[in-house]
Amino acid sequence: MLEATNALGNAVLSTGGTLTDPSAAAALAVGLAALGAGYAERGIGSAAVGAMAEDDDLFVNGLILTVLPETIVILALVVVFIV
């Protein structure tokens, strides 16, 4: 994941773009937040499905823990509308 972030930064800077533009910074923030949320959901989702397979009462807990990383992306979208 860190290599992809480094490659993204190098691609932006090599094309003559700057990260001082508020729109570019907001887009980068949303993209990185979505990447981080997807990375977090990878482990949480598999653990939640495994727990629900053993005990059906854990459905609500698994659902909440699976949706929780998506709030990071929603907060990043709020930043886009503020900028």
Phi, psi and omega in degrees: 000322181292327178293323179294322178294319178295318179295322178296316178296319178294323179293321180293317183286330181284337179273007178088003179281157177239151178268012178272348177288128182299326180292320179293321179293321179293318179296320178294322179295317180292318180297316180290326177294320178293322178296317178294321179293320177296321178295321180290321182291338179301312180280323182292318182297316181292323178291322180292319179294321177296320179292321180290333177293330180272326183217116182291342180289347181271011182298314183294317178297318178295321179295316180296315181292332178285324183278338185304317179295337180292340178295335177295319179292322178296318177294326176293324176293329175297322178297322179298317181287334176287320180287000000 
